[in-house]
C-alpha cells in the first residue's frame, strides 16, 4: 500500500436522511469537486440557514452533519441553532496529491 492510499480515502461518506451529494467536473486547470449537503428539516428562516463548510468532506462530513443535527435539538442549552453543513472534497483522489 503506497502512502497516498493510506492517507486519502477512496470512498464517499455514507449519506443519511436529508443529505445530498453533488459532483462538479474539472474545468481548465481547476480540479473537480464533490460536495455533500445536509439541510435542517422545515422551512428556512427569511435570512436563510447558517452554513458550516467542512474541508476534507470525504473524511469529516458525516461527523460534522451529525454533530450539527444533534446540537440543534436543544438550542436553549447548546446555543446552536439549525444550520446547513456542506462538505467539500477535491475529486478524484488521484489528483489530490498535486494539491499538497
Biopython code that builds the backbone (N, CA, C, O; Angstrom):
import numpy as np
from Bio.PDB.StructureBuilder import StructureBuilder

atoms = [
    (1, "UNK", "N", (0.854, -1.176, 0.000)),
    (1, "UNK", "CA", (0.000, 0.000, 0.000)),
    (1, "UNK", "C", (0.897, 1.236, 0.000)),
    (1, "UNK", "O", (1.757, 1.376, 0.870)),
    (2, "UNK", "N", (0.704, 2.132, -0.966)),
    (2, "UNK", "CA", (1.531, 3.337, -1.005)),
    (2, "UNK", "C", (1.012, 4.357, 0.014)),
    (2, "UNK", "O", (-0.091, 4.220, 0.545)),
    (3, "UNK", "N", (1.829, 5.379, 0.272)),
    (3, "UNK", "CA", (1.470, 6.348, 1.309)),
    (3, "UNK", "C", (0.201, 7.108, 0.973)),
    (3, "UNK", "O", (-0.558, 7.458, 1.878)),
    (4, "UNK", "N", (-0.054, 7.374, -0.311)),
    (4, "UNK", "CA", (-1.263, 8.113, -0.691)),
    (4, "UNK", "C", (-2.520, 7.332, -0.351)),
    (4, "UNK", "O", (-3.495, 7.921, 0.115)),
    (5, "UNK", "N", (-2.526, 6.032, -0.568)),
    (5, "UNK", "CA", (-3.732, 5.255, -0.290)),
    (5, "UNK", "C", (-3.982, 5.113, 1.208)),
    (5, "UNK", "O", (-5.113, 4.852, 1.617)),
    (6, "UNK", "N", (-2.955, 5.277, 2.031)),
    (6, "UNK", "CA", (-3.168, 5.245, 3.479)),
    (6, "UNK", "C", (-3.759, 6.555, 3.977)),
    (6, "UNK", "O", (-4.495, 6.567, 4.963)),
    (7, "UNK", "N", (-3.442, 7.663, 3.304)),
    (7, "UNK", "CA", (-3.877, 8.978, 3.752)),
    (7, "UNK", "C", (-5.237, 9.352, 3.184)),
    (7, "UNK", "O", (-6.076, 9.892, 3.905)),
    (8, "UNK", "N", (-5.469, 9.077, 1.919)),
    (8, "UNK", "CA", (-6.674, 9.541, 1.253)),
    (8, "UNK", "C", (-7.684, 8.422, 1.095)),
    (8, "UNK", "O", (-7.363, 7.332, 0.622)),
    (9, "UNK", "N", (-8.896, 8.712, 1.495)),
    (9, "UNK", "CA", (-9.986, 7.749, 1.363)),
    (9, "UNK", "C", (-10.436, 7.671, -0.086)),
    (9, "UNK", "O", (-10.447, 8.682, -0.789)),
    (10, "UNK", "N", (-10.803, 6.489, -0.536)),
    (10, "UNK", "CA", (-11.315, 6.338, -1.897)),
    (10, "UNK", "C", (-12.821, 6.173, -1.904)),
    (10, "UNK", "O", (-13.417, 6.022, -2.971)),
    (11, "UNK", "N", (-13.447, 6.199, -0.747)),
    (11, "UNK", "CA", (-14.894, 6.037, -0.691)),
    (11, "UNK", "C", (-15.553, 7.329, -0.237)),
    (11, "UNK", "O", (-14.922, 8.182, 0.387)),
    (12, "UNK", "N", (-16.814, 7.455, -0.555)),
    (12, "UNK", "CA", (-17.593, 8.614, -0.142)),
    (12, "UNK", "C", (-18.136, 8.383, 1.256)),
    (12, "UNK", "O", (-18.280, 7.238, 1.687)),
    (13, "UNK", "N", (-18.439, 9.467, 1.974)),
    (13, "UNK", "CA", (-19.055, 9.265, 3.283)),
    (13, "UNK", "C", (-20.469, 8.726, 3.108)),
    (13, "UNK", "O", (-21.122, 9.030, 2.110)),
    (14, "UNK", "N", (-20.951, 7.936, 4.055)),
    (14, "UNK", "CA", (-22.333, 7.468, 3.954)),
    (14, "UNK", "C", (-23.287, 8.643, 4.140)),
    (14, "UNK", "O", (-23.071, 9.491, 5.007)),
    (15, "UNK", "N", (-24.320, 8.694, 3.344)),
    (15, "UNK", "CA", (-25.286, 9.783, 3.427)),
    (15, "UNK", "C", (-26.514, 9.313, 4.179)),
    (15, "UNK", "O", (-27.042, 8.235, 3.907)),
    (16, "UNK", "N", (-26.968, 10.118, 5.123)),
    (16, "UNK", "CA", (-28.171, 9.775, 5.871)),
    (16, "UNK", "C", (-29.282, 10.749, 5.503)),
    (16, "UNK", "O", (-29.128, 11.543, 4.576)),
    (17, "UNK", "N", (-30.374, 10.695, 6.207)),
    (17, "UNK", "CA", (-31.565, 11.473, 5.866)),
    (17, "UNK", "C", (-31.299, 12.937, 5.584)),
    (17, "UNK", "O", (-30.619, 13.608, 6.360)),
    (18, "UNK", "N", (-31.823, 13.430, 4.492)),
    (18, "UNK", "CA", (-31.712, 14.834, 4.142)),
    (18, "UNK", "C", (-30.403, 15.244, 3.502)),
    (18, "UNK", "O", (-30.238, 16.417, 3.169)),
    (19, "UNK", "N", (-29.468, 14.331, 3.317)),
    (19, "UNK", "CA", (-28.168, 14.663, 2.726)),
    (19, "UNK", "C", (-28.193, 14.429, 1.224)),
    (19, "UNK", "O", (-28.845, 13.506, 0.735)),
    (20, "UNK", "N", (-27.483, 15.269, 0.510)),
    (20, "UNK", "CA", (-27.380, 15.164, -0.940)),
    (20, "UNK", "C", (-25.913, 15.267, -1.334)),
    (20, "UNK", "O", (-25.121, 15.914, -0.649)),
    (21, "UNK", "N", (-25.558, 14.625, -2.442)),
    (21, "UNK", "CA", (-24.196, 14.697, -2.979)),
    (21, "UNK", "C", (-24.249, 15.326, -4.363)),
    (21, "UNK", "O", (-25.201, 15.111, -5.114)),
    (22, "UNK", "N", (-23.229, 16.100, -4.698)),
    (22, "UNK", "CA", (-23.146, 16.776, -5.987)),
    (22, "UNK", "C", (-21.705, 16.710, -6.463)),
    (22, "UNK", "O", (-20.792, 17.068, -5.718)),
    (23, "UNK", "N", (-21.485, 16.256, -7.697)),
    (23, "UNK", "CA", (-20.140, 16.209, -8.274)),
    (23, "UNK", "C", (-20.020, 17.276, -9.348)),
    (23, "UNK", "O", (-20.864, 17.366, -10.240)),
    (24, "UNK", "N", (-18.977, 18.079, -9.261)),
    (24, "UNK", "CA", (-18.695, 19.122, -10.243)),
    (24, "UNK", "C", (-17.413, 18.734, -10.961)),
    (24, "UNK", "O", (-16.371, 18.569, -10.326)),
    (25, "UNK", "N", (-17.481, 18.587, -12.274)),
    (25, "UNK", "CA", (-16.327, 18.162, -13.054)),
    (25, "UNK", "C", (-15.226, 19.207, -13.107)),
    (25, "UNK", "O", (-15.454, 20.389, -12.851)),
    (26, "UNK", "N", (-14.031, 18.747, -13.443)),
    (26, "UNK", "CA", (-12.881, 19.640, -13.584)),
    (26, "UNK", "C", (-13.098, 20.562, -14.774)),
    (26, "UNK", "O", (-13.710, 20.178, -15.770)),
    (27, "UNK", "N", (-12.586, 21.783, -14.655)),
    (27, "UNK", "CA", (-12.709, 22.758, -15.730)),
    (27, "UNK", "C", (-11.392, 23.519, -15.848)),
    (27, "UNK", "O", (-10.968, 24.187, -14.906)),
    (28, "UNK", "N", (-10.756, 23.415, -16.996)),
    (28, "UNK", "CA", (-9.456, 24.059, -17.178)),
    (28, "UNK", "C", (-8.437, 23.471, -16.220)),
    (28, "UNK", "O", (-8.284, 22.252, -16.139)),
    (29, "UNK", "N", (-7.736, 24.337, -15.490)),
    (29, "UNK", "CA", (-6.752, 23.887, -14.501)),
    (29, "UNK", "C", (-7.379, 23.570, -13.147)),
    (29, "UNK", "O", (-6.719, 23.004, -12.275)),
    (30, "UNK", "N", (-8.639, 23.928, -12.966)),
    (30, "UNK", "CA", (-9.307, 23.696, -11.680)),
    (30, "UNK", "C", (-9.697, 22.226, -11.539)),
    (30, "UNK", "O", (-10.220, 21.633, -12.482)),
    (31, "UNK", "N", (-9.449, 21.639, -10.380)),
    (31, "UNK", "CA", (-9.822, 20.231, -10.179)),
    (31, "UNK", "C", (-11.328, 20.086, -9.994)),
    (31, "UNK", "O", (-12.025, 21.057, -9.700)),
    (32, "UNK", "N", (-11.814, 18.878, -10.168)),
    (32, "UNK", "CA", (-13.218, 18.603, -9.900)),
    (32, "UNK", "C", (-13.480, 18.644, -8.401)),
    (32, "UNK", "O", (-12.572, 18.461, -7.591)),
    (33, "UNK", "N", (-14.729, 18.887, -8.050)),
    (33, "UNK", "CA", (-15.119, 18.938, -6.643)),
    (33, "UNK", "C", (-16.284, 17.997, -6.393)),
    (33, "UNK", "O", (-17.104, 17.761, -7.280)),
    (34, "UNK", "N", (-16.352, 17.474, -5.208)),
    (34, "UNK", "CA", (-17.528, 16.756, -4.745)),
    (34, "UNK", "C", (-18.046, 17.508, -3.532)),
    (34, "UNK", "O", (-17.288, 17.826, -2.616)),
    (35, "UNK", "N", (-19.350, 17.791, -3.532)),
    (35, "UNK", "CA", (-19.988, 18.499, -2.424)),
    (35, "UNK", "C", (-21.021, 17.591, -1.784)),
    (35, "UNK", "O", (-21.760, 16.898, -2.484)),
    (36, "UNK", "N", (-21.077, 17.589, -0.480)),
    (36, "UNK", "CA", (-22.126, 16.895, 0.262)),
    (36, "UNK", "C", (-22.871, 17.954, 1.052)),
    (36, "UNK", "O", (-22.251, 18.784, 1.717)),
    (37, "UNK", "N", (-24.198, 17.933, 0.986)),
    (37, "UNK", "CA", (-25.022, 18.948, 1.639)),
    (37, "UNK", "C", (-26.015, 18.306, 2.594)),
    (37, "UNK", "O", (-26.638, 17.292, 2.278)),
    (38, "UNK", "N", (-26.151, 18.904, 3.752)),
    (38, "UNK", "CA", (-27.139, 18.486, 4.738)),
    (38, "UNK", "C", (-27.894, 19.728, 5.174)),
    (38, "UNK", "O", (-27.287, 20.707, 5.610)),
    (39, "UNK", "N", (-29.220, 19.694, 5.058)),
    (39, "UNK", "CA", (-30.049, 20.835, 5.443)),
    (39, "UNK", "C", (-31.010, 20.413, 6.549)),
    (39, "UNK", "O", (-31.478, 19.275, 6.560)),
    (40, "UNK", "N", (-31.306, 21.317, 7.474)),
    (40, "UNK", "CA", (-32.277, 21.002, 8.522)),
    (40, "UNK", "C", (-33.668, 20.801, 7.924)),
    (40, "UNK", "O", (-33.965, 21.286, 6.832)),
    (41, "UNK", "N", (-34.506, 20.085, 8.650)),
    (41, "UNK", "CA", (-35.886, 19.908, 8.207)),
    (41, "UNK", "C", (-36.659, 21.198, 8.430)),
    (41, "UNK", "O", (-36.301, 22.010, 9.283)),
    (42, "UNK", "N", (-37.713, 21.376, 7.665)),
    (42, "UNK", "CA", (-38.568, 22.541, 7.835)),
    (42, "UNK", "C", (-38.202, 23.675, 6.903)),
    (42, "UNK", "O", (-37.279, 23.581, 6.094)),
    (43, "UNK", "N", (-38.954, 24.745, 7.046)),
    (43, "UNK", "CA", (-38.742, 25.931, 6.217)),
    (43, "UNK", "C", (-37.542, 26.728, 6.723)),
    (43, "UNK", "O", (-37.373, 26.901, 7.930)),
    (44, "UNK", "N", (-36.708, 27.213, 5.800)),
    (44, "UNK", "CA", (-35.572, 28.038, 6.237)),
    (44, "UNK", "C", (-36.061, 29.396, 6.733)),
    (44, "UNK", "O", (-37.106, 29.875, 6.295)),
    (45, "UNK", "N", (-35.321, 30.011, 7.632)),
    (45, "UNK", "CA", (-35.674, 31.359, 8.077)),
    (45, "UNK", "C", (-35.533, 32.347, 6.919)),
    (45, "UNK", "O", (-34.892, 32.039, 5.914)),
    (46, "UNK", "N", (-36.120, 33.515, 7.054)),
    (46, "UNK", "CA", (-36.097, 34.524, 5.986)),
    (46, "UNK", "C", (-34.674, 34.860, 5.553)),
    (46, "UNK", "O", (-34.431, 35.095, 4.369)),
    (47, "UNK", "N", (-33.732, 34.886, 6.489)),
    (47, "UNK", "CA", (-32.341, 35.218, 6.154)),
    (47, "UNK", "C", (-31.554, 34.004, 5.677)),
    (47, "UNK", "O", (-30.387, 34.133, 5.308)),
    (48, "UNK", "N", (-32.173, 32.830, 5.679)),
    (48, "UNK", "CA", (-31.506, 31.601, 5.242)),
    (48, "UNK", "C", (-30.825, 30.905, 6.409)),
    (48, "UNK", "O", (-30.641, 31.486, 7.478)),
    (49, "UNK", "N", (-30.452, 29.637, 6.181)),
    (49, "UNK", "CA", (-29.762, 28.869, 7.211)),
    (49, "UNK", "C", (-28.307, 29.308, 7.301)),
    (49, "UNK", "O", (-27.716, 29.665, 6.282)),
    (50, "UNK", "N", (-27.715, 29.293, 8.491)),
    (50, "UNK", "CA", (-26.260, 29.445, 8.580)),
    (50, "UNK", "C", (-25.609, 28.244, 7.882)),
    (50, "UNK", "O", (-26.212, 27.174, 7.802)),
    (51, "UNK", "N", (-24.397, 28.417, 7.383)),
    (51, "UNK", "CA", (-23.710, 27.358, 6.644)),
    (51, "UNK", "C", (-22.364, 27.053, 7.284)),
    (51, "UNK", "O", (-21.541, 27.947, 7.482)),
    (52, "UNK", "N", (-22.147, 25.781, 7.606)),
    (52, "UNK", "CA", (-20.857, 25.302, 8.094)),
    (52, "UNK", "C", (-20.186, 24.578, 6.937)),
    (52, "UNK", "O", (-20.723, 23.593, 6.431)),
    (53, "UNK", "N", (-19.013, 25.053, 6.509)),
    (53, "UNK", "CA", (-18.277, 24.437, 5.404)),
    (53, "UNK", "C", (-17.175, 23.559, 5.994)),
    (53, "UNK", "O", (-16.354, 24.016, 6.789)),
    (54, "UNK", "N", (-17.175, 22.289, 5.586)),
    (54, "UNK", "CA", (-16.222, 21.312, 6.109)),
    (54, "UNK", "C", (-15.266, 20.915, 4.989)),
    (54, "UNK", "O", (-15.685, 20.305, 4.005)),
    (55, "UNK", "N", (-13.989, 21.254, 5.129)),
    (55, "UNK", "CA", (-12.987, 20.824, 4.164)),
    (55, "UNK", "C", (-12.640, 19.367, 4.427)),
    (55, "UNK", "O", (-12.883, 18.858, 5.522)),
    (56, "UNK", "N", (-12.070, 18.689, 3.426)),
    (56, "UNK", "CA", (-11.810, 17.250, 3.522)),
    (56, "UNK", "C", (-13.119, 16.523, 3.834)),
    (56, "UNK", "O", (-13.182, 15.657, 4.706)),
    (57, "UNK", "N", (-14.162, 16.906, 3.089)),
    (57, "UNK", "CA", (-15.507, 16.405, 3.329)),
    (57, "UNK", "C", (-15.653, 14.902, 3.274)),
    (57, "UNK", "O", (-16.499, 14.337, 3.968)),
    (58, "UNK", "N", (-14.834, 14.234, 2.452)),
    (58, "UNK", "CA", (-14.938, 12.777, 2.359)),
    (58, "UNK", "C", (-14.610, 12.119, 3.696)),
    (58, "UNK", "O", (-15.044, 10.997, 3.960)),
    (59, "UNK", "N", (-13.856, 12.802, 4.527)),
    (59, "UNK", "CA", (-13.476, 12.241, 5.821)),
    (59, "UNK", "C", (-14.339, 12.761, 6.973)),
    (59, "UNK", "O", (-14.615, 12.024, 7.919)),
    (60, "UNK", "N", (-14.767, 14.031, 6.899)),
    (60, "UNK", "CA", (-15.364, 14.672, 8.065)),
    (60, "UNK", "C", (-16.830, 15.075, 7.920)),
    (60, "UNK", "O", (-17.449, 15.461, 8.911)),
    (61, "UNK", "N", (-17.403, 15.000, 6.718)),
    (61, "UNK", "CA", (-18.773, 15.486, 6.513)),
    (61, "UNK", "C", (-19.788, 14.779, 7.401)),
    (61, "UNK", "O", (-20.591, 15.437, 8.063)),
    (62, "UNK", "N", (-19.764, 13.466, 7.425)),
    (62, "UNK", "CA", (-20.777, 12.716, 8.167)),
    (62, "UNK", "C", (-20.767, 13.097, 9.648)),
    (62, "UNK", "O", (-21.824, 13.313, 10.240)),
    (63, "UNK", "N", (-19.589, 13.178, 10.240)),
    (63, "UNK", "CA", (-19.487, 13.532, 11.662)),
    (63, "UNK", "C", (-19.951, 14.965, 11.904)),
    (63, "UNK", "O", (-20.661, 15.228, 12.875)),
    (64, "UNK", "N", (-19.558, 15.897, 11.031)),
    (64, "UNK", "CA", (-19.951, 17.295, 11.205)),
    (64, "UNK", "C", (-21.458, 17.471, 11.058)),
    (64, "UNK", "O", (-22.072, 18.199, 11.837)),
    (65, "UNK", "N", (-22.061, 16.812, 10.065)),
    (65, "UNK", "CA", (-23.507, 16.920, 9.856)),
    (65, "UNK", "C", (-24.266, 16.340, 11.045)),
    (65, "UNK", "O", (-25.272, 16.904, 11.478)),
    (66, "UNK", "N", (-23.791, 15.226, 11.569)),
    (66, "UNK", "CA", (-24.453, 14.608, 12.728)),
    (66, "UNK", "C", (-24.300, 15.477, 13.970)),
    (66, "UNK", "O", (-25.251, 15.619, 14.740)),
    (67, "UNK", "N", (-23.130, 16.058, 14.180)),
    (67, "UNK", "CA", (-22.927, 16.962, 15.321)),
    (67, "UNK", "C", (-23.848, 18.171, 15.226)),
    (67, "UNK", "O", (-24.475, 18.554, 16.213)),
    (68, "UNK", "N", (-23.931, 18.772, 14.043)),
    (68, "UNK", "CA", (-24.799, 19.936, 13.853)),
    (68, "UNK", "C", (-26.253, 19.567, 14.134)),
    (68, "UNK", "O", (-26.975, 20.327, 14.779)),
    (69, "UNK", "N", (-26.678, 18.409, 13.653)),
    (69, "UNK", "CA", (-28.059, 17.972, 13.863)),
    (69, "UNK", "C", (-28.338, 17.759, 15.355)),
    (69, "UNK", "O", (-29.373, 18.193, 15.861)),
    (70, "UNK", "N", (-27.433, 17.103, 16.047)),
    (70, "UNK", "CA", (-27.643, 16.825, 17.472)),
    (70, "UNK", "C", (-27.583, 18.090, 18.325)),
    (70, "UNK", "O", (-28.375, 18.247, 19.254)),
    (71, "UNK", "N", (-26.656, 18.986, 18.021)),
    (71, "UNK", "CA", (-26.551, 20.222, 18.792)),
    (71, "UNK", "C", (-27.782, 21.103, 18.623)),
    (71, "UNK", "O", (-28.161, 21.823, 19.547)),
    (72, "UNK", "N", (-28.411, 21.052, 17.447)),
    (72, "UNK", "CA", (-29.576, 21.894, 17.170)),
    (72, "UNK", "C", (-30.855, 21.359, 17.818)),
    (72, "UNK", "O", (-31.879, 22.042, 17.804)),
    (73, "UNK", "N", (-30.812, 20.161, 18.381)),
    (73, "UNK", "CA", (-32.011, 19.603, 19.025)),
    (73, "UNK", "C", (-32.468, 20.441, 20.211)),
    (73, "UNK", "O", (-33.668, 20.629, 20.411)),
    (74, "UNK", "N", (-31.528, 20.942, 20.995)),
    (74, "UNK", "CA", (-31.844, 21.722, 22.196)),
    (74, "UNK", "C", (-31.094, 23.053, 22.167)),
    (74, "UNK", "O", (-30.156, 23.253, 22.938)),
    (75, "UNK", "N", (-31.505, 23.966, 21.277)),
    (75, "UNK", "CA", (-30.753, 25.219, 21.136)),
    (75, "UNK", "C", (-30.724, 26.062, 22.410)),
    (75, "UNK", "O", (-29.794, 26.846, 22.603)),
    (76, "UNK", "N", (-31.720, 25.916, 23.278)),
    (76, "UNK", "CA", (-31.716, 26.685, 24.528)),
    (76, "UNK", "C", (-30.582, 26.249, 25.456)),
    (76, "UNK", "O", (-30.140, 27.029, 26.299)),
    (77, "UNK", "N", (-30.108, 25.011, 25.308)),
    (77, "UNK", "CA", (-28.991, 24.527, 26.133)),
    (77, "UNK", "C", (-27.650, 24.615, 25.408)),
    (77, "UNK", "O", (-26.637, 24.950, 26.023)),
    (78, "UNK", "N", (-27.632, 24.316, 24.104)),
    (78, "UNK", "CA", (-26.366, 24.280, 23.366)),
    (78, "UNK", "C", (-25.995, 25.619, 22.745)),
    (78, "UNK", "O", (-24.837, 25.849, 22.396)),
    (79, "UNK", "N", (-26.982, 26.501, 22.607)),
    (79, "UNK", "CA", (-26.805, 27.786, 21.918)),
    (79, "UNK", "C", (-26.405, 27.592, 20.460)),
    (79, "UNK", "O", (-25.757, 28.450, 19.860)),
    (80, "UNK", "N", (-26.801, 26.456, 19.904)),
    (80, "UNK", "CA", (-26.544, 26.153, 18.495)),
    (80, "UNK", "C", (-27.885, 25.904, 17.830)),
    (80, "UNK", "O", (-28.626, 25.006, 18.230)),
    (81, "UNK", "N", (-28.197, 26.699, 16.816)),
    (81, "UNK", "CA", (-29.446, 26.527, 16.089)),
    (81, "UNK", "C", (-29.251, 25.670, 14.853)),
    (81, "UNK", "O", (-28.129, 25.275, 14.535)),
    (82, "UNK", "N", (-30.342, 25.383, 14.154)),
    (82, "UNK", "CA", (-30.248, 24.598, 12.921)),
    (82, "UNK", "C", (-29.338, 25.277, 11.898)),
    (82, "UNK", "O", (-29.323, 26.502, 11.782)),
    (83, "UNK", "N", (-28.588, 24.471, 11.166)),
    (83, "UNK", "CA", (-27.678, 25.008, 10.149)),
    (83, "UNK", "C", (-27.504, 24.008, 9.016)),
    (83, "UNK", "O", (-27.723, 22.809, 9.188)),
    (84, "UNK", "N", (-27.109, 24.516, 7.864)),
    (84, "UNK", "CA", (-26.714, 23.654, 6.755)),
    (84, "UNK", "C", (-25.249, 23.286, 6.950)),
    (84, "UNK", "O", (-24.466, 24.062, 7.499)),
    (85, "UNK", "N", (-24.894, 22.094, 6.492)),
    (85, "UNK", "CA", (-23.498, 21.655, 6.524)),
    (85, "UNK", "C", (-23.125, 21.250, 5.106)),
    (85, "UNK", "O", (-23.854, 20.499, 4.457)),
    (86, "UNK", "N", (-21.989, 21.749, 4.625)),
    (86, "UNK", "CA", (-21.505, 21.403, 3.287)),
    (86, "UNK", "C", (-20.092, 20.844, 3.410)),
    (86, "UNK", "O", (-19.190, 21.516, 3.911)),
    (87, "UNK", "N", (-19.907, 19.610, 2.950)),
    (87, "UNK", "CA", (-18.585, 19.000, 2.892)),
    (87, "UNK", "C", (-18.006, 19.200, 1.502)),
    (87, "UNK", "O", (-18.705, 19.004, 0.508)),
    (88, "UNK", "N", (-16.745, 19.585, 1.417)),
    (88, "UNK", "CA", (-16.088, 19.858, 0.139)),
    (88, "UNK", "C", (-14.874, 18.944, 0.007)),
    (88, "UNK", "O", (-14.073, 18.825, 0.934)),
    (89, "UNK", "N", (-14.747, 18.300, -1.153)),
    (89, "UNK", "CA", (-13.587, 17.437, -1.408)),
    (89, "UNK", "C", (-13.129, 17.616, -2.841)),
    (89, "UNK", "O", (-13.944, 17.715, -3.758)),
    (90, "UNK", "N", (-11.821, 17.656, -3.027)),
    (90, "UNK", "CA", (-11.271, 17.621, -4.378)),
    (90, "UNK", "C", (-11.485, 16.221, -4.923)),
    (90, "UNK", "O", (-11.384, 15.242, -4.184)),
    (91, "UNK", "N", (-11.777, 16.122, -6.194)),
    (91, "UNK", "CA", (-12.033, 14.792, -6.777)),
    (91, "UNK", "C", (-11.335, 14.697, -8.117)),
    (91, "UNK", "O", (-11.199, 15.720, -8.789)),
    (92, "UNK", "N", (-10.897, 13.558, -8.534)),
    (92, "UNK", "CA", (-10.792, 12.318, -7.764)),
    (92, "UNK", "C", (-9.575, 12.343, -6.861)),
    (92, "UNK", "O", (-8.747, 13.250, -6.938)),
    (93, "UNK", "N", (-9.475, 11.340, -6.007)),
    (93, "UNK", "CA", (-8.388, 11.294, -5.023)),
    (93, "UNK", "C", (-7.014, 11.311, -5.672)),
    (93, "UNK", "O", (-6.085, 11.897, -5.116)),
    (94, "UNK", "N", (-6.859, 10.685, -6.836)),
    (94, "UNK", "CA", (-5.554, 10.618, -7.501)),
    (94, "UNK", "C", (-5.027, 12.008, -7.830)),
    (94, "UNK", "O", (-3.816, 12.229, -7.794)),
    (95, "UNK", "N", (-5.918, 12.955, -8.152)),
    (95, "UNK", "CA", (-5.491, 14.314, -8.490)),
    (95, "UNK", "C", (-5.141, 15.125, -7.249)),
    (95, "UNK", "O", (-4.506, 16.174, -7.365)),
    (96, "UNK", "N", (-5.534, 14.672, -6.081)),
    (96, "UNK", "CA", (-5.333, 15.433, -4.859)),
    (96, "UNK", "C", (-3.873, 15.538, -4.468)),
    (96, "UNK", "O", (-3.486, 16.502, -3.808)),
    (97, "UNK", "N", (-3.059, 14.582, -4.851)),
    (97, "UNK", "CA", (-1.648, 14.614, -4.466)),
    (97, "UNK", "C", (-0.968, 15.875, -4.966)),
    (97, "UNK", "O", (-0.056, 16.382, -4.312)),
    (98, "UNK", "N", (-1.394, 16.394, -6.117)),
    (98, "UNK", "CA", (-0.808, 17.605, -6.658)),
    (98, "UNK", "C", (-1.187, 18.851, -5.882)),
    (98, "UNK", "O", (-0.555, 19.894, -6.051)),
    (99, "UNK", "N", (-2.201, 18.769, -5.034)),
    (99, "UNK", "CA", (-2.656, 19.930, -4.276)),
    (99, "UNK", "C", (-1.825, 20.153, -3.018)),
    (99, "UNK", "O", (-1.942, 21.198, -2.377)),
    (100, "UNK", "N", (-0.988, 19.182, -2.659)),
    (100, "UNK", "CA", (-0.229, 19.298, -1.412)),
    (100, "UNK", "C", (1.242, 19.468, -1.676)),
    (100, "UNK", "O", (2.029, 19.581, -0.735)),
]
sb = StructureBuilder()
sb.init_structure("model")
sb.init_model(0)
sb.init_chain("A")
sb.init_seg("    ")
for serial, (resi, resn, name, xyz) in enumerate(atoms, 1):
    if name == "N":
        sb.init_residue(resn, " ", resi, " ")
    sb.init_atom(name, np.array(xyz, "f"), 0.0, 1.0, " ", f" {name:<3s}", serial, name[0])
structure = sb.get_structure()
